[in-house]
Amino acid sequence: ALSPGGSDADTSREFDLSTETFVEPADGGFALPTAAKTQIGWRSRNEVLVGTDFGADGSSLTDSGYPRVVKSWKRGTPIEDAKVVFEGQQTDVAVSQYAYHDRGFVHEFQLRSITFYTSKFWYRSLSADSLRSETADTVATAFVEVKIPEDAEIGTFASAALVTLRSDWKPPGSSATFKAGALISAPMEDVMKEDWSKVTALFEPTASKSLKERTETKDYVVLNVLADVRADLEFWKFVDGTWVKQQAPAGGEAVKVGEDVSVANFSRNSDSDNLLWLTREGYLVPDSQEMANAEDGCSVTEKLRSKPAMFSSDGLIVEQYFAKSLDGTKIPYFVMRRSDIAMDGRNPTLVDAYGGFEIPMLPYYSGAVGAAWLEVGGIKVIANIRGGGEYGPTWHQAALKEKRYKAYEDVEAVAQDLIARGITSAPHMAVIGGSNGGLMVGNMITRPVASALFGAAVCQVPLLDMKTYSTLLAGASWMAEYGDPDTDDWKYLRRHSAYHLLRHDCLGLPEEGVASPVEKVAGWQCPKVLFTTSTRDDRVHPGHARKMVRSLQEEAGTELAPVVYYWENVEGGHGGAADNKQKAHMWALTYSFLAKQLGLKVE
């Protein structure tokens, strides 16, 4: 798939790995030359299951702009002849159908993604011969609904079902209730009969531990577990239909603060062997790749390659602290800094946070952060605020919808903790975030407490107007995260709609349909701010940033918003830049702005 200008829409062409050439449509190759938000996957060698903008009129897409209709497309036939095999509802986020071989078994699912966090699954078991000889529109075996909670997700391992929970659940036939964030397994055949008497919990969360992800090999499921945002690996072996937990090897080295470890399949065919790629990286440690084996718990590895260091880490350290948020919740955050700084409150410090969609902010190596900020004396902070996935679904749900303000209180708590430790102070501290993190930054520059804590801000590809977001591009798909502004949800959405906070709370401008305006925030001044976005962003509309900048420049003026910069790249999609040259330009602008506003001297 190729994406024009970095957009989410892409074109698709079949590529032959053996000849390393594209298969032309004239030779029976599958090709979708018109850019669209497409889902396409193999069902057999001569059949794909595809969802796209059939007819290019939007009728086969959901309100969120993703596929609503799935068709079976046979090799050598035009896409117009593809047969409909599954349809969802207009209000769904997306629908899909997929079939695959799994350690001697063949599974096929249909999926309606009702919201970002709720789904319905249908299932049928097939033979390898059936998958090979019958197309999806001709198979006689009917799909049957999988009776699991709508906020759960299901996969398979050989004959077993693997179910990840987002809420507490007591399965039928089980005496146990499993917590949100648990990974449980039972025979797929029994699951379809709603018989969970043979259920096994492969992972159960605690107050400090959550499941980041899982990887599968021929005989093992490898769990990547986070404990206070530090990674560890756990191994389960599937033996004759039973799960056996493998004990961790003695003397294993713990992952250090500010570093991360992950594993991936050694082969594209995950059930061919138990070999793994093991990747290590950290804020100060370049990515390295090692060969490992699940059979010994990855205790013996062979280092194969490593990225070169992109900056000098001499004298740099990473620390982890915990700030106490307004409601008493402990919020972890990482600090990257020089070991010899003076704790005088004058250190230029950049606070980065996201806090949404159950996405954790984990240690990663960034040459740009290191070379443009750390190496020249800046401090970088990663705040693991609520709304993310650092502690699993409950951490995410703690800042969902009407509780979104908790994430913003968490950022404020981290900023206050940095000041209390003498690391920095408001004139020398900035906040940065993109997309949902851009909404966070929008709140930081308009909330009374936060706007006094930061001297500068960088707001990237942001959501800002929460009254209209659901009608723009993919916005409808995020209503499970934020709420529906066309319902009573607007009462709480208004409290963190940065555009409305600016115009009506900070500037005191009249608000349409509101008889009694809110009291204007006294003494508010906008931190010095840079907005970046992309004309080609087809996920978050650039109009959010444009209208916010217009209001700051024209309605607030230089007295209340003394420094407001805006950069819109004509390419780049939601990433803001389409290639490395554009990325370098964008980040050079960003770090130059931050250095100037926070007083970081760069020679």
C-alpha positions as CSV (number, residue, x, y, z in Angstrom):
1,A,0.0,0.0,0.0
2,L,1.2,3.5,-0.9
3,S,-0.1,6.7,0.7
4,P,-0.3,9.9,-1.3
5,G,1.3,12.7,0.7
6,G,1.2,10.7,4.0
7,S,-2.6,10.6,4.2
8,D,-4.5,7.7,5.8
9,A,-6.0,6.9,2.4
10,D,-3.8,4.6,0.3
11,T,-3.5,2.7,-3.0
12,S,-2.9,-1.0,-3.1
13,R,-1.0,-3.3,-5.5
14,E,-0.1,-7.0,-5.3
15,F,3.7,-7.6,-5.0
16,D,5.3,-11.0,-5.8
17,L,8.0,-11.7,-3.1
18,S,9.7,-14.4,-5.2
19,T,10.2,-12.2,-8.3
20,E,10.3,-8.9,-6.3
21,T,8.0,-7.3,-8.9
22,F,4.4,-6.0,-8.9
23,V,1.8,-8.3,-10.4
24,E,0.1,-6.3,-13.1
25,P,-3.8,-6.4,-13.3
26,A,-3.4,-7.7,-16.9
27,D,-1.6,-10.7,-15.4
28,G,-4.4,-11.2,-12.8
29,G,-2.8,-9.0,-10.1
30,F,-5.0,-7.3,-7.5
31,A,-4.7,-3.5,-7.7
32,L,-6.7,-0.6,-6.2
33,P,-5.2,2.5,-7.9
34,T,-7.6,5.1,-6.4
35,A,-6.6,6.3,-2.9
36,A,-9.1,5.3,-0.2
37,K,-9.2,4.1,3.4
38,T,-9.0,0.5,2.4
39,Q,-8.8,-2.8,4.3
40,I,-7.6,-5.7,2.1
41,G,-6.3,-9.1,3.1
42,W,-5.7,-12.6,1.6
43,R,-8.2,-15.3,2.1
44,S,-6.6,-17.7,-0.3
45,R,-4.0,-17.4,-3.1
46,N,-6.7,-16.4,-5.6
47,E,-9.1,-14.5,-3.3
48,V,-8.9,-11.3,-1.2
49,L,-11.4,-9.8,1.2
50,V,-11.6,-6.1,0.6
51,G,-13.4,-3.1,2.1
52,T,-13.0,0.2,0.4
53,D,-14.9,3.1,-1.1
54,F,-16.6,1.0,-3.8
55,G,-17.9,3.3,-6.5
56,A,-16.0,6.3,-5.0
57,D,-19.2,7.8,-3.8
58,G,-18.9,7.1,0.0
59,S,-21.9,4.8,0.1
60,S,-19.8,1.8,1.2
61,L,-18.1,3.8,4.0
62,T,-19.2,4.4,7.6
63,D,-19.8,7.8,9.1
64,S,-16.2,7.7,10.3
65,G,-14.9,7.2,6.7
66,Y,-13.8,3.6,7.0
67,P,-15.1,0.4,5.2
68,R,-18.7,-0.5,5.9
69,V,-19.0,-3.3,3.3
70,V,-16.7,-6.3,2.7
71,K,-16.5,-8.1,-0.6
72,S,-14.9,-11.3,-1.9
73,W,-12.7,-10.4,-4.9
74,K,-11.5,-13.2,-7.1
75,R,-8.2,-13.1,-9.0
76,G,-8.6,-12.1,-12.7
77,T,-12.0,-10.4,-12.2
78,P,-12.7,-6.6,-12.0
79,I,-13.4,-5.1,-8.6
80,E,-17.0,-4.3,-9.9
81,D,-17.7,-8.1,-9.9
82,A,-16.7,-8.6,-6.3
83,K,-19.4,-10.2,-4.1
84,V,-20.7,-8.6,-0.9
85,V,-20.1,-11.0,2.0
86,F,-20.6,-8.7,5.0
87,E,-22.1,-5.4,5.8
88,G,-22.1,-3.2,9.0
89,Q,-24.1,-0.3,10.0
90,Q,-23.6,3.3,9.0
91,T,-22.8,4.4,12.5
92,D,-20.1,1.7,13.0
93,V,-16.5,2.7,13.0
94,A,-15.5,0.0,10.5
95,V,-16.2,-3.6,9.5
96,S,-13.9,-6.4,8.3
97,Q,-13.7,-10.1,7.6
98,Y,-10.6,-12.2,7.8
99,A,-9.5,-15.8,7.6
100,Y,-6.2,-17.5,8.5
101,H,-4.4,-20.7,9.2
102,D,-3.4,-21.2,12.8
103,R,-1.2,-24.2,13.8
104,G,-3.3,-26.8,11.9
105,F,-6.6,-25.0,12.3
106,V,-8.5,-22.5,10.1
107,H,-10.4,-19.7,11.6
108,E,-12.6,-17.0,9.9
109,F,-14.1,-14.0,11.7
110,Q,-16.4,-11.2,10.8
111,L,-16.0,-8.0,12.9
112,R,-18.2,-4.9,13.4
113,S,-16.2,-2.3,15.2
114,I,-19.2,-0.5,16.8
115,T,-17.2,2.1,18.5
116,F,-13.5,2.5,19.2
117,Y,-13.8,0.1,22.2
118,T,-16.8,-2.1,21.4
119,S,-17.2,-4.7,18.8
120,K,-19.3,-7.7,17.7
121,F,-17.6,-10.8,16.4
122,W,-19.0,-13.7,14.3
123,Y,-17.0,-16.9,13.7
124,R,-16.9,-20.1,11.7
125,S,-14.3,-22.9,11.6
126,L,-13.2,-24.2,8.3
127,S,-11.0,-26.8,6.8
128,A,-7.9,-26.0,4.9
129,D,-9.4,-27.6,1.8
130,S,-12.6,-25.5,2.2
131,L,-10.6,-22.3,2.4
132,R,-8.6,-23.2,-0.6
133,S,-11.4,-24.4,-2.8
134,E,-14.4,-22.3,-1.8
135,T,-14.7,-18.5,-1.9
136,A,-16.2,-16.5,1.0
137,D,-19.5,-16.0,-0.8
138,T,-20.0,-19.7,-1.5
139,V,-19.1,-21.4,1.8
140,A,-22.1,-23.2,3.2
141,T,-20.9,-23.0,6.9
142,A,-22.7,-20.1,8.5
143,F,-21.1,-17.6,10.9
144,V,-22.2,-17.7,14.5
145,E,-22.0,-14.7,16.9
146,V,-19.3,-15.0,19.5
147,K,-20.9,-14.3,22.9
148,I,-18.3,-12.2,24.7
149,P,-18.6,-8.7,26.2
150,E,-18.8,-6.0,23.5
151,D,-15.7,-4.3,24.9
152,A,-13.6,-7.5,24.7
153,E,-11.4,-8.6,21.9
154,I,-10.8,-12.2,20.6
155,G,-8.1,-14.0,18.8
156,T,-6.9,-17.6,18.6
157,F,-3.9,-19.9,19.2
158,A,-4.4,-23.2,17.5
159,S,-7.7,-24.6,18.9
160,A,-7.8,-22.1,21.8
161,A,-9.5,-18.7,22.0
162,L,-7.6,-15.8,23.5
163,V,-9.9,-13.0,24.9
164,T,-8.7,-9.7,26.2
165,L,-11.1,-7.9,28.6
166,R,-11.7,-4.2,29.1
167,S,-14.2,-4.7,31.9
168,D,-14.7,-7.2,34.7
169,W,-16.4,-10.4,33.5
170,K,-17.6,-13.7,34.9
171,P,-17.8,-16.1,31.9
172,P,-20.7,-18.6,31.7
173,G,-19.7,-21.9,33.4
174,S,-16.8,-20.3,35.2
175,S,-16.6,-19.7,39.0
176,A,-14.1,-16.8,38.6
177,T,-14.6,-13.2,37.7
178,F,-11.8,-11.8,35.7
179,K,-10.7,-8.1,35.9
180,A,-10.5,-5.6,33.2
181,G,-7.2,-6.0,31.5
182,A,-7.0,-9.8,31.9
183,L,-6.1,-12.2,29.1
184,I,-8.1,-15.4,29.3
185,S,-8.2,-18.6,27.2
186,A,-10.5,-21.5,26.6
187,P,-11.1,-24.0,23.8
188,M,-12.7,-22.1,20.8
189,E,-15.2,-24.9,20.3
190,D,-16.3,-24.5,24.0
191,V,-16.5,-20.7,23.7
192,M,-18.9,-21.0,20.8
193,K,-21.1,-23.2,23.1
194,E,-20.7,-20.6,25.9
195,D,-18.9,-23.1,28.0
196,W,-16.0,-21.5,29.9
197,S,-15.5,-24.3,32.4
198,K,-12.0,-24.9,31.1
199,V,-10.9,-21.2,31.2
200,T,-7.3,-20.3,32.0
201,A,-6.1,-16.8,33.0
202,L,-2.9,-16.1,31.1
203,F,-2.6,-12.7,32.7
204,E,-4.5,-10.8,35.5
205,P,-3.7,-7.2,36.2
206,T,-2.7,-5.6,39.5
207,A,-2.6,-2.0,40.6
208,S,0.9,-1.7,39.2
209,K,0.9,-4.3,36.3
210,S,-0.8,-4.3,33.0
211,L,-0.5,-6.2,29.7
212,K,1.1,-4.2,27.0
213,E,1.0,-6.8,24.1
214,R,1.4,-10.4,23.2
215,T,3.4,-12.2,20.6
216,E,3.0,-15.8,19.4
217,T,5.4,-18.5,18.2
218,K,4.8,-22.1,17.3
219,D,4.2,-23.3,20.9
220,Y,4.3,-20.1,23.0
221,V,2.4,-17.0,23.8
222,V,4.8,-14.3,25.0
223,L,3.3,-11.6,27.1
224,N,4.9,-8.1,27.4
225,V,3.9,-6.9,30.8
226,L,4.3,-3.4,32.2
227,A,5.1,-2.9,35.9
228,D,5.0,0.8,36.7
229,V,5.8,1.5,33.0
230,R,8.8,-1.0,33.0
231,A,8.6,-4.0,30.7
232,D,9.0,-7.7,31.5
233,L,8.3,-10.8,29.5
234,E,6.2,-13.8,30.5
235,F,6.0,-17.1,28.6
236,W,3.1,-19.6,28.3
237,K,3.4,-22.9,26.4
238,F,0.5,-24.6,24.8
239,V,0.9,-28.4,25.4
240,D,-1.8,-30.8,24.2
241,G,-4.6,-28.2,24.5
242,T,-3.4,-27.0,28.0
243,W,-1.5,-23.8,29.0
244,V,1.6,-24.2,31.1
245,K,3.4,-21.1,32.4
246,Q,7.2,-21.2,32.0
247,Q,9.2,-20.1,34.9
248,A,11.5,-17.0,34.3
249,P,15.1,-18.0,34.0
250,A,17.2,-17.4,37.1
251,G,19.4,-14.4,37.2
252,G,17.6,-12.6,34.4
253,E,18.5,-8.9,34.1
254,A,15.7,-6.5,34.8
255,V,14.9,-3.8,32.3
256,K,16.5,-0.5,33.4
257,V,14.6,2.7,34.1
258,G,14.0,4.5,30.8
259,E,14.5,1.4,28.6
260,D,12.1,-1.0,27.0
261,V,12.2,-4.5,25.5
262,S,9.8,-6.1,23.0
263,V,9.6,-9.3,20.9
264,A,8.3,-10.1,17.5
265,N,8.0,-13.2,15.3
266,F,11.2,-14.4,13.7
267,S,9.2,-15.6,10.7
268,R,6.2,-14.2,8.9
269,N,4.7,-17.6,9.7
270,S,4.5,-17.4,13.5
271,D,3.8,-21.1,13.9
272,S,6.9,-22.3,12.1
273,D,9.3,-22.2,15.2
274,N,9.8,-20.6,18.6
275,L,12.5,-18.1,17.5
276,L,12.0,-14.4,18.2
277,W,13.4,-11.0,17.3
278,L,14.1,-9.3,20.6
279,T,14.4,-5.5,20.4
280,R,15.9,-3.3,23.2
281,E,15.9,0.5,23.2
282,G,15.6,3.4,25.6
283,Y,15.6,7.1,25.8
284,L,19.4,7.1,25.8
285,V,19.9,3.6,24.2
286,P,19.8,3.1,20.4
287,D,17.6,0.2,19.1
288,S,19.3,-3.1,19.0
289,Q,18.0,-6.4,17.6
290,E,18.8,-9.8,19.0
291,M,17.8,-13.4,18.1
292,A,16.2,-15.2,20.9
293,N,14.1,-18.3,21.7
294,A,10.9,-18.6,23.6
295,E,11.9,-22.1,24.7
296,D,14.5,-20.7,27.2
297,G,12.6,-17.6,28.0
298,C,14.9,-15.5,25.8
299,S,17.6,-16.0,28.4
300,V,20.3,-16.6,25.7
301,T,20.4,-14.1,22.9
302,E,22.6,-13.3,19.9
303,K,23.0,-9.6,19.1
304,L,22.6,-9.1,15.4
305,R,22.6,-5.3,14.8
306,S,22.1,-2.0,16.4
307,K,21.4,1.6,15.3
308,P,24.3,3.9,15.5
309,A,24.1,6.5,18.3
310,M,22.5,9.7,17.0
311,F,23.8,11.8,19.9
312,S,26.2,11.6,22.8
313,S,24.6,10.2,25.9
314,D,27.7,10.9,28.0
315,G,26.6,12.6,31.2
316,L,22.9,12.0,30.6
317,I,20.7,10.1,32.9
318,V,17.0,8.9,33.1
319,E,15.0,9.0,36.3
320,Q,11.5,8.0,37.1
321,Y,9.4,10.0,39.6
322,F,5.7,10.0,40.7
323,A,3.6,13.1,41.0
324,K,0.4,13.2,43.1
325,S,-2.5,14.4,41.1
326,L,-5.3,16.5,42.5
327,D,-7.3,13.5,43.5
328,G,-4.3,11.7,45.1
329,T,-3.5,9.4,42.2
330,K,0.2,8.7,41.6
331,I,1.3,9.8,38.1
332,P,4.6,8.3,36.9
333,Y,6.9,10.4,34.7
334,F,10.4,10.0,33.3
335,V,13.0,12.8,33.3
336,M,15.9,12.8,30.8
337,R,18.6,15.2,31.9
338,R,22.3,15.9,32.4
339,S,23.5,14.5,35.7
340,D,25.2,17.7,36.8
341,I,22.4,20.2,36.4
342,A,21.8,22.8,39.1
343,M,18.5,22.3,40.8
344,D,17.8,26.1,40.6
345,G,14.6,26.1,38.7
346,R,16.1,27.5,35.6
347,N,16.6,24.4,33.4
348,P,14.7,24.5,30.0
349,T,12.3,21.6,30.3
350,L,9.9,20.1,27.7
351,V,6.9,18.0,29.1
352,D,5.5,15.5,26.6
353,A,2.1,13.8,27.3
354,Y,-0.7,12.1,25.4
355,G,-3.3,10.5,27.7
356,G,-5.8,8.9,25.4
357,F,-7.1,5.9,23.5
358,E,-5.3,3.5,25.9
359,I,-2.0,4.2,24.2
360,P,1.0,4.1,26.6
361,M,4.0,6.4,26.2
362,L,6.9,4.0,26.6
363,P,10.7,4.5,26.4
364,Y,12.0,4.9,22.8
365,Y,15.2,6.2,21.2
366,S,14.9,9.5,19.3
367,G,17.9,11.1,17.6
368,A,16.0,14.3,17.2
369,V,15.2,14.6,21.0
370,G,18.8,13.7,21.9
371,A,20.6,15.9,19.4
372,A,18.3,18.9,19.3
373,W,17.4,19.0,23.0
374,L,19.2,16.8,25.5
375,E,22.7,17.1,24.1
376,V,22.6,20.9,24.2
377,G,21.3,21.0,27.8
378,G,17.5,20.7,27.6
379,I,15.5,18.4,29.9
380,K,12.8,16.1,28.4
381,V,9.9,14.8,30.5
382,I,7.5,12.0,29.5
383,A,4.3,12.2,31.6
384,N,2.4,8.9,31.8
385,I,-1.0,10.5,32.5
386,R,-4.4,8.8,32.8
387,G,-6.2,8.1,29.6
388,G,-3.2,6.2,28.2
389,G,-2.6,2.5,28.6
390,E,0.3,2.4,31.0
391,Y,-1.8,0.6,33.6
392,G,-4.3,-1.1,31.3
393,P,-8.0,-0.3,30.6
394,T,-8.8,1.1,34.1
395,W,-6.0,3.7,33.6
396,H,-7.6,4.7,30.3
397,Q,-11.1,4.7,31.6
398,A,-10.1,6.9,34.5
399,A,-9.9,9.8,32.0
400,L,-12.6,8.8,29.5
401,K,-15.4,11.1,28.4
402,E,-16.6,13.2,31.3
403,K,-13.5,12.3,33.3
404,R,-11.1,13.8,30.6
405,Y,-10.2,16.6,33.0
406,K,-8.3,14.1,35.1
407,A,-5.7,13.8,32.4
408,Y,-5.2,17.5,32.4
409,E,-4.9,17.6,36.2
410,D,-2.2,14.9,35.9
411,V,-0.1,17.1,33.5
412,E,-0.5,20.0,35.9
413,A,0.6,17.8,38.8
414,V,3.7,16.7,36.9
415,A,4.6,20.3,36.1
416,Q,4.1,21.3,39.7
417,D,6.2,18.4,40.9
418,L,9.0,19.4,38.5
419,I,8.9,22.9,40.0
420,A,8.9,21.6,43.5
421,R,12.0,19.5,42.9
422,G,13.8,22.6,41.6
423,I,14.2,21.1,38.1
424,T,12.5,24.0,36.3
425,S,10.0,26.8,36.7
426,A,7.2,28.2,34.6
427,P,9.2,30.6,32.4
428,H,11.6,27.7,31.5
429,M,9.0,24.9,31.0
430,A,7.0,24.0,27.9
431,V,4.4,21.4,27.0
432,I,4.1,19.5,23.7
433,G,1.6,17.1,22.3
434,G,0.0,15.9,19.1
435,S,-3.4,14.8,18.0
436,N,-5.2,13.9,21.2
437,G,-2.1,15.3,22.8
438,G,-2.8,18.4,20.9
439,L,-6.1,18.7,22.7
440,M,-4.2,18.3,25.9
441,V,-1.9,21.2,24.9
442,G,-5.0,23.2,24.0
443,N,-6.2,22.7,27.5
444,M,-2.9,23.6,29.0
445,I,-2.8,27.0,27.3
446,T,-6.4,27.8,28.3
447,R,-6.9,26.3,31.8
448,P,-6.2,28.8,34.5
449,V,-3.8,26.6,36.5
450,A,-2.0,25.1,33.6
451,S,-1.5,28.3,31.6
452,A,0.4,29.8,34.5
453,L,2.7,26.7,34.8
454,F,4.1,26.8,31.2
455,G,6.1,29.5,29.5
456,A,5.6,27.9,26.0
457,A,3.7,25.2,24.2
458,V,3.8,23.2,20.9
459,C,0.4,22.0,19.7
460,Q,0.7,19.5,16.8
461,V,-2.1,18.2,14.5
462,P,-4.6,18.9,17.3
463,L,-8.3,18.5,18.1
464,L,-9.5,21.7,19.6
465,D,-13.1,22.4,18.8
466,M,-15.0,19.6,20.5
467,K,-18.4,20.9,19.4
468,T,-17.7,20.0,15.7
469,Y,-15.0,17.4,15.9
470,S,-17.4,14.4,15.3
471,T,-18.5,15.8,11.9
472,L,-15.0,16.3,10.5
473,L,-13.1,13.4,8.8
474,A,-12.6,10.5,11.1
475,G,-14.0,12.3,14.1
476,A,-17.1,10.2,14.4
477,S,-15.0,7.2,15.3
478,W,-13.7,8.9,18.5
479,M,-17.1,9.5,20.2
480,A,-16.5,6.5,22.5
481,E,-13.4,8.3,23.7
482,Y,-14.7,11.9,24.0
483,G,-18.5,11.8,23.8
484,D,-21.2,13.0,21.4
485,P,-21.4,16.8,21.3
486,D,-24.9,16.6,19.8
487,T,-26.3,15.1,23.0
488,D,-26.1,16.0,26.7
489,D,-22.4,15.0,26.5
490,W,-21.8,18.5,25.4
491,K,-22.2,19.7,29.0
492,Y,-18.9,18.0,29.9
493,L,-17.3,18.3,26.5
494,R,-17.6,22.1,26.7
495,R,-15.4,22.0,29.8
496,H,-12.4,20.8,27.8
497,S,-13.1,22.1,24.4
498,A,-10.0,24.2,24.1
499,Y,-11.5,26.5,21.4
500,H,-14.5,27.3,23.6
501,L,-12.3,27.7,26.7
502,L,-10.2,30.2,24.8
503,R,-13.0,32.3,23.2
504,H,-15.6,32.3,26.0
505,D,-13.8,31.5,29.3
506,C,-10.4,33.3,28.6
507,L,-11.6,36.1,26.3
508,G,-15.2,36.5,27.5
509,L,-16.7,36.5,24.0
510,P,-20.4,35.7,23.7
511,E,-21.3,32.1,23.3
512,E,-24.0,31.1,20.9
513,G,-27.1,29.7,22.6
514,V,-25.9,30.5,26.1
515,A,-27.9,33.1,28.0
516,S,-25.7,33.4,31.0
517,P,-22.0,33.5,29.9
518,V,-19.3,32.0,32.1
519,E,-17.2,34.4,34.2
520,K,-14.1,35.5,32.3
521,V,-10.9,34.0,33.7
522,A,-9.0,36.8,35.5
523,G,-5.4,37.4,34.6
524,W,-5.1,34.8,31.9
525,Q,-2.3,35.1,29.3
526,C,-1.5,32.4,26.7
527,P,1.9,30.8,26.9
528,K,4.0,31.4,23.8
529,V,2.8,28.8,21.4
530,L,3.6,27.1,18.1
531,F,0.9,25.3,16.2
532,T,1.8,22.7,13.4
533,T,-0.6,20.8,11.2
534,S,-0.9,19.4,7.6
535,T,-3.2,20.3,4.7
536,R,-3.3,16.6,3.9
537,D,-4.3,15.4,7.3
538,D,-7.4,13.3,6.6
539,R,-7.8,12.1,10.2
540,V,-7.8,15.3,12.3
541,H,-9.0,18.3,10.2
542,P,-6.4,21.1,10.0
543,G,-9.4,23.5,10.6
544,H,-9.0,22.9,14.4
545,A,-5.6,24.5,14.4
546,R,-6.5,27.2,11.9
547,K,-9.4,28.6,13.8
548,M,-7.6,28.4,17.2
549,V,-4.7,30.4,15.7
550,R,-7.1,32.9,14.1
551,S,-8.8,33.5,17.5
552,L,-5.5,33.9,19.3
553,Q,-4.1,36.3,16.8
554,E,-7.2,38.4,16.0
555,E,-9.4,38.1,19.1
556,A,-6.9,37.7,21.9
557,G,-4.2,39.9,20.3
558,T,-0.6,40.4,21.4
559,E,-1.5,41.6,24.9
560,L,-3.1,38.3,25.8
561,A,-1.3,36.0,23.3
562,P,2.1,37.7,22.8
563,V,3.7,34.9,20.7
564,V,1.6,32.7,18.3
565,Y,3.3,30.9,15.5
566,Y,1.6,28.7,12.9
567,W,3.1,26.2,10.4
568,E,1.0,24.2,8.0
569,N,2.7,21.6,5.8
570,V,0.9,21.0,2.5
571,E,1.7,17.3,2.8
572,G,2.3,14.9,5.7
573,G,-1.1,13.5,6.7
574,H,-1.7,13.1,10.4
575,G,2.1,12.7,11.0
576,G,2.6,16.3,9.9
577,A,5.4,15.4,7.5
578,A,5.5,13.1,4.5
579,D,9.2,12.2,4.4
580,N,12.4,12.6,6.4
581,K,13.3,16.0,4.8
582,Q,9.9,17.4,5.9
583,K,10.2,15.8,9.4
584,A,13.6,17.4,9.8
585,H,12.2,20.8,8.8
586,M,9.2,20.4,11.2
587,W,11.4,19.4,14.2
588,A,14.0,22.1,13.4
589,L,11.2,24.7,13.6
590,T,9.9,23.1,16.8
591,Y,13.2,22.9,18.7
592,S,14.3,26.3,17.5
593,F,11.1,27.8,18.8
594,L,11.4,26.0,22.2
595,A,15.1,27.0,22.6
596,K,14.3,30.6,22.0
597,Q,11.3,30.8,24.3
598,L,12.8,28.8,27.2
599,G,16.2,30.4,27.1
600,L,18.2,27.4,26.0
601,K,21.5,28.5,24.5
602,V,22.3,26.5,21.4
603,E,25.8,27.2,19.9
